[in-house]
C-alpha cells in the first residue's frame, strides 16, 4: 500500500509539472465546476445520474476556500493532498502489518515524504516565478534592433559579401543564444530538448517493483504493477485525482479506524460497547 501510494504521488507530481508547461490556456479555468461541455451530449437522466455520483466533499472543499480556485492552483495542490494520504497509510501500519513499527522507522518514512514535498515546492517556485517580462521584452527589442542595424555599420569598412557573411554569423549566434534561453525558461514541457520527467518516473516505478520483488516475492511485485497499470488505464493522473475528489473513498474514515479509535468524550458509547464485549 505504501509503495502504491508513493507511485501515485510521483505520478501526480510529474503530471502536474507537465500540465503546467503544456496547458497555459487552461490555467485560470475554474476548478470546482461541472464540465458542461462534457455533459452537452447527455440526456437529463444521464446528467442527473452523473452528478449524483459526486460526493458532498467536492463542494465542501469549494466552501472552505477563500476565493476562486483555478486549475493551476488545485493541480499544484494535488501532490500535497496525495502526500497526506501517503502519510496516513504510513501511520496506519499497525493495521496492515499487525504490529507497531519502532518510532524511528516510520519517522524516517515520514521524513522521506517531507523531503519529496520540499523538492516539489522548489519546482513550484520555478513555475510560478517566471522571468520578469519587461526585462525580457527590452532585452529582445535591443537584440533585434542591434542585429538589424549591424549591416549599416559594416558596409562602411567591408565589402558587400563580407558584410553579409558577418551578419549571418553574428545573427545566428545571438538569435541562437536567445532561442536557447527561451527553451531553458520552460524545461518541463514535452518538447524534444526538455526534461523527460515521465521517463525518469518510470525508472523509479521499476526500482520499486524490484525492491518489492526481493522482499515480498514476484506475486507482490506483479500485483503492484497491475495496480499501477489499472490506474494508467483510467487516464492522466490529474484526471484520476479529480475523480477521487468527486468520489467518497478518499474522504471516508476506514471502518477499522472506528474499532481502534482511542476513547474520548466523543465516542463514549462505542468505548462502553467495547468494554462490555
N, C-alpha and C positions, 0 to 999 in steps of 0.2 A: 504493500500500500504506500509506503514512504517513497519507494522508487517510482511508482506510477505518478504520484503527486509531484515529485521532483521533475519528471519528464514533462508533465503538463505545465509546470512553472517555467521551465526553459522554453518550451514551445510557445506559450502565450507571450513571453518576453520578446522572442525573436519576431513573432508575428506583429507585435505592437511596433517594434522598431521599423520593420519593413513597411507596415501600413502608413506610418508617419512620413515615410520618404516617398511613397508612391501614390498616396490618396490626398494630396493637398486640397483638392476641390471639395472634399467632404469633411475637412477638419472642423468646421463650425456648424455642421448639421446637429440638430438637437438629438440627444441620445435617448432620453426617456420618452419615446414617441413611437406609436404603432406605425408599421410600414404600410402606408396606404397604397403605395404603388404596387406592392406585392399582393395586396388584397383587391386590386382593381378588377381582376377576373373572377373573384369569388362570388358565390351566391350569399344571400343574407344568412342562410343557415350555416354555411362554411365559415363566414366571418365570426358569427357568434360562437361557434364551436372552437375556433382557434383562440379567440380572446378568453374563453372560459378556461383554457389551459394555463393562462398566465397567472402566476401566484400574486397574492396581495403584496408580497415583499418588494416586487419590482416597482410598484407605485409608492410604497412607503419610503423607499430609498430616495425617490424624487422629492418627497415631502421633507426629508431630512437635509436636503441641500440648501445652501444659502443663496442660490441663484441658478441661472440656466446652465446646464452642463452639456457640453458638446461631445462629439465622438472622440476628439483628440484627448479631452480630459478623462473620459471614462476608459478609453483604451489604454492609456498610460496608468490608470489606476488598477487595471486588471492584474498585473503581476503582483501588486501589493496584496490584493484580495486573495489570490491563489496562494501566496506565501503564508497568509493567515491560516488557510485550510491545511497547508503542509505542517505548520507548527501545531495545529490542532491534532493532526494524526500522530505526530511525534509524542505529544503529551498523552495521547490515548494508548500508548504502547502497552500498558498493563492488560488492556482488553484484548489486544492482538497476540501478545506473547504469553500471557498467563502469569507473568511475574513483573515486578518493578525493576527497571534498569538502575544501575548506580547513577547518582546525580551527575557526575562528571561526564558520563557517556551521552545522555540525552541533552545535557547542556552544550556539549560540543556540536551536536546536530543542530541545535537551535542557532548557535553562533555561525555555522556554515550558511544557514538561510539568511541571517543578517548580513553577512559579507556579500552574498549574491544581490540582495536588495540595495546595498550600498553601491555596488558596481552599476546596478541598473539606474540608480539616481544620477550617476555620472553621465550615462548616455542621455538621460532625460535633460540634464543641463545642456549637453551638446546640441540636443534637438531644439530646445526652447530658447536658446541664446544664440541667434544667428548673427552673422557678420553685420555690423551697422550699415544699413542701406545707403545713407547719404555719403559715407566714406567710400563705399563700393561704387556708387554712381559717379562720384567725382574722379576716382582713380581710373575708371574705364573711359570716361569722357576725355581726360588728359592723355590717356594712352592712345586712343584712336585719333585724336587731334594731332599728336606728335607723329604718328606713323603716316598719316595722310599728308602732312606738310613737309615731311623729310625730303621728298624728291625736289622741292623748290630750292632747298639749300644745296643739295648735291649737284644740281645742274650747273652751278657756278664754277665748280672745281673739277668735275668729272665729265666724261663723255656720256652720251645718252645710254648706250648699252651697259656701261659700267654702273651708272646710276640705277638702272632698272635691276641689275643683279644685286646691288647692295640693298635696295629697298625690299626685294623679295626675301633675302636672307634675314634682314632685321625684322620685317613684318612677321615672318614665320617664327622667329624666336620669341618676340614679345607677345604676339597673339597666342602662340602655343603655351607659353607660361600662364597667360590669363585663362586659357581653357583648362589647364591642369588645376589651377586654383578653384575654378568652378566645379570640377569633379570632386576635389577634396572637400568642398563645402558640404557635400551630401554623400558620405561614403557608405551609407547603409541602404541604398536603393537596390534595384535589380538590374543595373547595367553590368556589362562585361567586366569593367575595371573596378567594380565596387566589392565590398567585403561579402564573401559568401557565408553569411551567418547561418543560413539554413543547412548548408553542407557541414559546417562545423558542429552544429547541434546534433546532426545525425550521427556523427562520430561519437559524441557524448552518449547518445542513446545506446550505441553498440557497446561502449565501455561498461555501461550499467548492466546490459544483458550478460556480458562476460562475467562481471562480478557476481551476479545472481546465479549464473551457471556454475561457478566454482563453489559457491556457498550452499545453495539450495537445490542444485541439480538442474538437468535440462528441462524437466517439465515446468518448473517455475519460470525459467528464462523464456521458454516458448509461450507460456501463458501471459507473461508481461508484454512480450512483443505483440501478441494478438490483441491484447487490451489497448495498446498504443495504436495499432492499425485500425481498430474499430473506431477510435476517436478521430483518426485521419479521414475515415470514410464519411464522417459527419460533416466535413468541410473544414474551413480555416478555423484556427483555434479561437480567434476573436469572436467568430460567429457562434462557436460552441459555448464560449464563455457567456455571450449574451443570452443564449438559450438556457444556460444554467441559472442566470439571474432571473429569468422568467419562470423557471421551474420551482419545485418545492424542496428537492433533495438537498440543495446547498444550504438551505436556511433552517430546516427542521432539526431539532435536537435528537440524536440517536436514542432508541428505546433503552439500550443498555446503560446509558448515562443516568437515566432516572433510577435504575436499580442500584447504581453505585454512587448516587448523589449523596454528599455529606449532609447530615441532619442540621437544619436550621429552622428559624421561625416560619419560613415559607412552605415547608413540607413536613410539618409535624405529623400529619395523618399518615403519610407514607412511612415515616420512621416508626410509628407505633405499629403499623401493619407488619413491617419487617421484624420488629422485636417479638411480636406475638407469634409470627411464623417460626 
